[in-house]
Amino acid sequence: MGEELTVKHQSIYLVDLATTYAQEREPEEACRLADKALDIAGPMHYSTTMERMTALRRDLEAWSSEACVQQLDERLHALANAENERP
């Protein structure tokens, strides 16, 4: 359980850091960190990480036409679809 908690905290930290970059108008770095958080969280779909990811995505709305944001959207949609397909 200790290792899982550490992974969860790492993913939350990265999303929070990504949010800071988004607020500083650095969408590429925000997306890079968001991707890393999703890599770390893997299939666990931690609710706190995903809630913060949703808030981050709202912060990135001004850059929705940027390739990095579109790639993040695709990844988030794929995760949501995978979650919906779980028995």
C-alpha positions, -999 to 999 in steps of 0.1 A, spaced: 0 0 0 29 24 7 42 23 -28 7 29 -42 3 59 -20 36 73 -32 26 68 -69 -7 86 -61 11 115 -45 35 118 -74 7 119 -99 -11 146 -79 21 166 -75 27 166 -112 -9 177 -120 -5 205 -95 28 215 -110 12 213 -145 -16 236 -133 10 261 -122 26 261 -157 -8 266 -173 -15 295 -151 19 309 -161 8 306 -197 32 277 -205 8 252 -221 35 229 -235 52 223 -202 18 219 -185 9 192 -210 42 175 -207 37 173 -169 1 162 -173 12 133 -196 38 123 -170 12 123 -143 -10 100 -164 20 77 -171 26 74 -134 -10 70 -124 -14 43 -151 -46 24 -150 -54 33 -114 -75 63 -123 -70 80 -89 -100 102 -83 -80 131 -69 -55 130 -98 -84 129 -124 -103 157 -106 -72 179 -107 -66 169 -143 -101 181 -152 -94 214 -135 -61 216 -154 -78 210 -187 -101 240 -180 -70 261 -174 -57 250 -207 -89 259 -226 -73 291 -241 -48 268 -259 -73 242 -270 -60 245 -306 -25 237 -296 -12 202 -306 -1 194 -270 -36 202 -256 -53 182 -284 -30 152 -276 -39 156 -239 -76 156 -248 -72 124 -268 -55 107 -240 -81 118 -214 -109 107 -237 -92 73 -242 -89 69 -204 -125 79 -199 -136 53 -225 -115 26 -209 -130 34 -176 -165 32 -190 -157 -2 -205 -147 -17 -172 -171 -44 -159 
